[in-house]
């Protein structure tokens, strides 16, 4: 393979806007792709440029929408990855900012499926060289599910960079809305402490769920008279974050801000916007910009951070032989030239 050949990037139509942004950030172009749909629901995907002996990136975020469900997006991604393999690509790297089915990562009842592992097996069957994703629900389960190299990027440094410029008033706390997110909140707190050069409290909320109904318990840690950033990996319906914000306000928090990476359902963001007691809402466009059309009505209160620069930086590092790890420490990365 000629080292002078730049990498190629393909983006399926569901993720075209996201893929175009990533390509611009990486300094490459989106390669042309034929996408044909047939009446009975079948489809054809064909690269319109040679991929032989090339490094190829494929962008597809697996959040469903009215036009295409999660399962359809996953099957289309699998077919394109297999087609690129058969067309002679030297190395195919899947960029999947939002990895669907990742929440079902363990058995909680007899005969329960482990969907996160099944998705991993399907992607591995396409012979991808690498998978790059963003803030999955359970990083340990993600690492254990895959038998191909993976890179897990994080929006936490981007959140730190954003909140550091918002004039938060001390004392400050970072909260996890449940016990399962404590490690994520702890990492965010440490990054924020270093950036602000001040102590940041860590708290969490005991969350109980019975028959699908969430009931927040007591706040563990000191939230009274503090500005609190409640952090989660995703917001689907908004219930968890709304209950956490309510519990924090009852515990005496001066202000509560919500930050999360993924919003697979637009109604979850709408629910947060309608809820009392949440001062700011910060999320990323990991599922694509279309799902966040209603966010504009919350201008000044809702901020959507673009992930294209993060994935573009990851592509540049992977193709240039540099490690991806520095992207997890700060944003912009401390070693950026």
N, C-alpha and C positions, 0 to 999 in steps of 0.2 A: 504493500500500500504506500502510495506517495504521501510523504509527510506534508507536502505543500497543499494537499487537498483539504479545504475547510470542512467542518462538520455540516451535516444537513439537519434541518429541523422540520418536522411535519406536525401539523395541528389539525385534529379532526374538527369538523364544522362546529360542534357543540362547544369547543374550546378555542375557536379561531382567534377571538379577540385577546384572550389570555396568551395564546401561543405567539401572536404577533408582538405583544409587549415583551415577552421573554426573548424573542429573536432580536428585537431592537436593542435590548439591554446587553445581549451577548455579542452584538456586532455582526450578526449573520442574518440571512433572509429566510423567510418561510418558504419551504420547497413546495412546488405545485403538486396537488393531489386530486385525482379524479374520485368523486364520490357520487355514485348513482344509486338511486332508490327504486325498487320495483314494487308493483302494486300489492303484492302479497306480503310485504314486510321484509323481503330479502334485500340485500344491498351488495354493491361492488366497490372496493377501495383499491386504487391503483396509483402508485407513485408515477408522476409524469416526468421524472428525471432519473438518470441512472444512479443507483445506490451501491453498485458493485464496489466492494473493498472500501466502503466509506464508513465513517462513524456517523450514526444516525440517532437523533433525539426525537421522541414522540411525546407530544403534550396532550393529555386528556384528563380532565378533572371529573371524578365519578359522582357528582351530585346530580340527581334527577331534576327534570323540569317538565313543564306541560308538554313540551315538544318531544322530549326523549327521556325515558325512565333510566334508572340506575342500571338495570340489567342490560338494556340496549346499549348504553354507553360502554359498559364493560365488554360486551361481546364485540362491539365495533373496534375497541382498542385491541382486543386479542387477535382479531382477524388482521388488522393492520400490522401488528408486530410480526405475525406469522408470514404475511405477505412480504414484508421487508426482508425477513430471514431467507425466504425462498428466492428473492430477487438478488441475493448475494451480498447483502450488507455485512461488513466485517464486524461491526459491533452496534447493537441496538440498545439504547438506554431509554427507559420509560420514565417520563416526568409526570407524576400523578399527584398534584398538590393536595387534593382531597381524596383519600382512599376509602371507598365505601366498604361497608360490612366490617370495619375495624372495631366497632364497639362490641360485637359478639365474638370475644376473644377467649372465652373459657366456658366450661360446662357449669351451669348453676342448677340444672335438674337432670334426672336420668335421661339418657339418649339425646341430650342437647347437642345441636351442631356447633362446630367451631368455625364460623364463617370466615373469620380473619385468615385462618390457615388454608381454607379452601381457595380463597382468592389468591393467596400466595402460590399455591400449587398450580393454579391456572396460568398465572403470569410466568412462573418458572418453565412451564411446558412450552412457551414460545421461544425459549432459549435466549431471553434477554441477558445482556451482559451486566446490567445494573438497574436498580430501581431507585428513584429519588422521590421522596414524599415530604410532607410538611405536617408537623405537629399531630401525629396520630394519637388516638385515644390512649393507648397503652404502649409506650416505647419498648418495654421489656417483651411484651407479647409480639410486637412487630419484629424485633430482632430474632426471636425464637421461631417465628413462622417461616422466614425466608431462608433458602439455601443458596441464594445468589447474593452477591455484594449489594449492599443498600447504603444510602445516605439519607439520614433524617434531618431535614432542615427545620429551623424554628423561627417563628415570628417574634419570640420574646425580645431579642435585641431591638427589633423595630418598635415594639411597644415601649421599651425603655426609652428609646430615642424620642418617641412622641411625647410621652408623659413628662420627660425631663424638660421639655419646652413649654409645658402648660402652666407653670407657676404654681405647682402644688404647695400648699402651706403645711409645714410641719406642725404636729407629728403626723406621720404617714404610716399606713399599714397595707399589706398585701394579703388578700383572703382567698382561700380555696373554698368553693361552694360545697365541697364534700371531702371526705377522707381520702378518696382515691386521687385527688388532684394536688395533694400536699407537696409532693416532690416538685411538680411543675411550678407551684407558687413559691416554693423555697428557692428554686433557681432564679426565678424572676426577681424575688426580693433581693438576692445577693447581687444581681446585675444592677438593680436600681440603687442599692446602697452605694455601690462603687461609683455609679454615674453622678449621684447627688451628693456624695460624700457626707452622708448622714445616716443615722440608724433608721431602719424600717422594720416595723413589727410584723410578725407572721401570725395569722389567725386562720381558723377554719370553722366551718359550720357542720354540725352533725345533721346529715340528711337521711331521712327515713322515707322509703317508698313502699306503699302497700296498694296492691291492685292498680298500679299505674298512677296513683295519686301521691304527689310529693308533699311531705310535711317536714319543714326545716326544724331542727332542734336547736339546742343552745349554741352560742358562739363561744369557741374555745380560743382564748387569747384576748389581748386588750385592743378593743375597737373604739372605746369611748373617746369622744372629742378628737378623733382622727379622720383624715381623709383616707378612704379605703378604696383600693383597686381590687375588685373581685375578678379573678382570672379563671378562664376555662378554655378547653381546647375547641369546643364548639357550642353553638346555640341552635337547637332544633326548634322547639316550641317556645323557648324562653322561660319555661317554668322553673327550672333549677336556679337560674340567675335572679329571677324576680323574687323567689322565696329567700335566697341568700341576701339580697339587698334589703328585704323587709326585716330579716333577723338582725342584720348589721345596724339598721337605723334604730331598731328597738334596743340594741345594745349601746346606743349613744353615739354612733358614728356621725361625724360632722357633715360628711358628704360621701356618696358611694358612686364609683365609676365602674362600668362593666367593660372588660376586654376579653375578646375571644378570637380565635383564628378563623374558624369555619362557620358559615351560616347556610347549611344545606337547604333550609326552608326559609323563604322570605318572610313568612308570617311570624317566625321567631323574632326577627329584628323588629317587626311592627309591634309585637307584644311588648318588647322592651321599651320602645318609644312611647307606648301608651301607659306604661307603668309609672306610678309615683315613686319618687325617692331615688331615681337613677340620674345623676347629673350629666354624665358623658357616656357615650357608647363608642367603643373603638373595635374595629374588626378588619379583616383583610378581604381581598377579592379572590380568594382561593377557589371559589366555585364559579368564578366568572362574573363579569359586571352586570349581566342582565338580571340576575336575581336580586340585585340591590337597587333596582330602579326607584323603589319607594323611599329609599334612604334620603334622597334629596330633599324631601319634605322636612327632614330633621336637621337641615343645615345649621351648623354652629354647635349642634349637640352630638351629631353622629359623624364619625370619621372613618373612612375606608382607606386602609393603607395598601398600596399596590405591592404584590409579591413578585412582579416581573423583574425588578432589579435584583432581588435575592436569587431567583432561579437563573437569571442571566449571569450573575457572578459565579454561581456554581458551575455552569457550563464552561465559562472561561477558565476556571480552575481545573476542571476535569480534563479539558482539551490541552491545557498548558502544563499539566503535570504538577500543579500546586495542590496542596491539601484543601479539602472543603471545611475542615474543622474550625478554622478561624472565623467563619461566618456565624458560629454559634456564640461567640464571645461578645461582640459589639456590632453595632450598625451605625454608620458604615464600618466595615471591618478595620481593625486597628492596623493591619499590615497592608491596607489598600494604598496603591501608589497614586 
